[in-house]
Amino acid sequence: MSIDPRVALQSLTSSLEEHLIAASNRRGDGDPAVEAAFFAVADAFEVYEDALYEAYSEVTPLQVFDDEEDEDEDSDVDDEEDLEILED
């Protein structure tokens, strides 16, 4: 079953608005409301991107990064720094 891209876009827009509200009412680092809103935006974006591609074979210039990808990139940077130290 395909989702109308317009409906998916409305859901994405709503999730972005909810994220803004959660961020503006943040109760410190690690606020669960902000974290939940963050993941809701990521999920809504992926649904929109899929619907857009299915309907029009088109994508956005945006990308959702996973925490695992960030950790891999951080470890790559650490490895590069280790290499620089060894080269000295």
C-alpha positions as CSV (number, residue, x, y, z in Angstrom):
1,M,0.0,0.0,0.0
2,S,1.5,3.3,-1.0
3,I,1.1,6.5,1.0
4,D,0.2,9.8,-0.7
5,P,3.3,12.0,-0.6
6,R,1.1,15.0,0.4
7,V,-0.1,13.1,3.5
8,A,3.4,12.0,4.4
9,L,4.6,15.6,4.0
10,Q,1.9,16.8,6.3
11,S,3.0,14.2,8.9
12,L,6.6,15.4,8.5
13,T,5.6,19.0,9.0
14,S,3.6,18.1,12.1
15,S,6.5,16.2,13.5
16,L,8.9,19.1,12.9
17,E,6.4,21.4,14.7
18,E,6.2,19.0,17.6
19,H,10.0,18.8,17.8
20,L,10.2,22.6,17.9
21,I,7.7,22.6,20.8
22,A,9.6,19.9,22.7
23,A,12.9,21.6,22.1
24,S,11.6,25.0,23.3
25,N,10.2,23.3,26.5
26,R,13.3,21.2,27.1
27,R,13.9,20.2,30.8
28,G,17.6,19.6,30.5
29,D,19.9,17.3,28.6
30,G,18.4,14.0,27.6
31,D,14.8,15.2,27.9
32,P,12.7,12.2,26.8
33,A,10.1,14.4,25.1
34,V,12.8,16.0,22.9
35,E,14.3,12.6,22.1
36,A,10.9,11.1,21.2
37,A,10.2,14.1,19.0
38,F,13.6,13.7,17.3
39,F,12.9,10.1,16.4
40,A,9.4,11.0,15.2
41,V,10.9,13.5,12.8
42,A,13.4,10.9,11.5
43,D,10.6,8.3,11.1
44,A,8.2,10.8,9.4
45,F,11.0,11.9,7.0
46,E,11.7,8.3,5.9
47,V,8.0,7.7,5.3
48,Y,7.9,10.9,3.2
49,E,11.1,10.1,1.3
50,D,9.7,6.6,0.5
51,A,6.3,8.0,-0.6
52,L,8.0,10.6,-2.7
53,Y,10.2,8.1,-4.4
54,E,7.4,5.6,-5.0
55,A,5.1,8.2,-6.5
56,Y,7.5,10.3,-8.5
57,S,10.9,8.5,-8.5
58,E,12.3,11.5,-6.7
59,V,14.3,12.1,-3.5
60,T,15.1,15.0,-1.3
61,P,18.6,16.5,-0.7
62,L,18.3,15.5,3.0
63,Q,19.6,12.4,4.8
64,V,18.9,10.9,8.2
65,F,22.1,9.8,10.1
66,D,22.0,6.9,12.4
67,D,23.9,7.0,15.7
68,E,25.8,3.9,14.5
69,E,27.0,5.8,11.5
70,D,28.1,8.7,13.7
71,E,30.0,6.3,16.0
72,D,31.7,4.7,13.0
73,E,32.8,8.1,11.7
74,D,34.1,9.0,15.2
75,S,36.1,5.9,15.3
76,D,37.5,6.6,11.8
77,V,38.6,10.0,13.0
78,D,40.3,8.4,16.0
79,D,42.0,5.9,13.7
80,E,43.3,8.7,11.5
81,E,44.6,10.6,14.6
82,D,46.3,7.4,15.7
83,L,47.9,7.1,12.3
84,E,49.2,10.7,12.5
85,I,50.8,10.1,15.8
86,L,52.5,7.0,14.5
87,E,53.8,8.8,11.5
88,D,55.5,11.5,13.7
